């Protein structure tokens, strides 16, 4: 697996473009580059964490020849172009999945900046998006959602949103976060207790953490995220059953669908809620 990280280009490119772009566009460029870099980092964590390896050392390397990848080949998206989609040393093909993750994460970060009602919320929700991406990748591979990813995102979001609540006198929004997180934890824990083969406790953690963040945007947005996650999972399961890829007793990873539901709710949840409850 090819692994990357965060690079100086995230800072250098916006500085070079500062003379030619408006502030809003400049911030969007920074958001994309920062997101793409973290998308590259997400692939590192998703690969190494389940194996019990350090996410910091050793340096990024080719999984076949084990040669360390040069720093400029680790630049998100551009590195893939420079290497022509293959290892510089052994010429093994590099999966397009890594480029897709980088571009997807960059676009999500930009969308967060554009769609969130307050730009001060962007750091917290971007970190949530990164955590959701990582746990989704791990859940697909292992059917597990590690708390080592969710808990740091929660604590960062808790402190950041508390600071925003204090700075902007939005204590009612922060209280909604707490109420949403507690209520959804109870609801999903009851579901897990009654139907342990339906969802795992990792799904309970995921919805608890996500609902805390979503509470700031409103209780209806929380409900939208749940509906979207379950709906997307149901559509996927029906498709697999129709193609006879799985049986009715097969277990599917819920994390990716719940995560996608959360992301869609963050970006469009208020509009969807308005449409449903108008």
Helices and strands as residue ranges (DSSP letters): H 9-17, H 23-48, G 49-51, G 71-74, H 78-82, H 96-115, G 119-121, H 122-142, H 147-168, H 171-194, H 201-215, H 219-242, H 255-276
